Amino acid sequence: MTFQPFYMGNHTKPLDEHMQPSSYTLAENWGFQINFMVPLDKSGYKQCKELAKRQEERMKLEYEITRAHKCADLMKKGFMYRPNTPMAKVCQDIVPIVKAKPKKEKKFKLF
């Protein structure tokens, strides 16, 4: 929807034969115009929704990568959030790869 106000005015002073103003005419026109636009093809609307969904997914991925990176930095420096605090939940699922990998057991030791 668009809203457009307008003003059209005309102020005239006609001159008589002696080049003197004989009268004064004032014509003013005020108003507004409202336009409603309805898309006839919904493909633009669908495309916009798809782009918004992809942007949201991209932002979520960027947030998760940044969160993991910052939590890992804290852990490397020997820090962590105090357990049982609201912020402790932020890094609770970030673990070093060494801890996540299961240890391989050697059945036969040759050397």
Contacts in CASP RR format, 6 or more apart in sequence:
PFRMAT RR
TARGET T0000
AUTHOR 0000-0000-0000
METHOD contacts of the structure
MODEL  1
MTFQPFYMGNHTKPLDEHMQPSSYTLAENWGFQINFMVPLDKSGYKQCKE
LAKRQEERMKLEYEITRAHKCADLMKKGFMYRPNTPMAKVCQDIVPIVKA
KPKKEKKFKLF
1 34 0 8 1.000
1 35 0 8 1.000
1 36 0 8 1.000
1 37 0 8 1.000
2 34 0 8 1.000
2 35 0 8 1.000
2 37 0 8 1.000
3 32 0 8 1.000
3 33 0 8 1.000
3 34 0 8 1.000
4 32 0 8 1.000
4 33 0 8 1.000
4 34 0 8 1.000
4 35 0 8 1.000
5 30 0 8 1.000
5 31 0 8 1.000
5 32 0 8 1.000
6 29 0 8 1.000
6 30 0 8 1.000
6 31 0 8 1.000
6 32 0 8 1.000
6 33 0 8 1.000
7 28 0 8 1.000
7 29 0 8 1.000
7 30 0 8 1.000
7 31 0 8 1.000
8 28 0 8 1.000
8 29 0 8 1.000
9 27 0 8 1.000
9 28 0 8 1.000
9 29 0 8 1.000
10 25 0 8 1.000
10 26 0 8 1.000
10 27 0 8 1.000
10 28 0 8 1.000
11 24 0 8 1.000
11 25 0 8 1.000
11 26 0 8 1.000
11 27 0 8 1.000
12 24 0 8 1.000
12 25 0 8 1.000
13 21 0 8 1.000
13 23 0 8 1.000
13 24 0 8 1.000
13 25 0 8 1.000
14 21 0 8 1.000
14 22 0 8 1.000
14 23 0 8 1.000
14 25 0 8 1.000
15 21 0 8 1.000
15 22 0 8 1.000
16 22 0 8 1.000
39 45 0 8 1.000
67 90 0 8 1.000
67 91 0 8 1.000
67 94 0 8 1.000
68 94 0 8 1.000
71 90 0 8 1.000
71 91 0 8 1.000
71 94 0 8 1.000
72 94 0 8 1.000
74 80 0 8 1.000
74 81 0 8 1.000
74 91 0 8 1.000
75 91 0 8 1.000
75 94 0 8 1.000
75 96 0 8 1.000
80 88 0 8 1.000
80 91 0 8 1.000
81 87 0 8 1.000
81 88 0 8 1.000
81 90 0 8 1.000
81 91 0 8 1.000
82 88 0 8 1.000
END
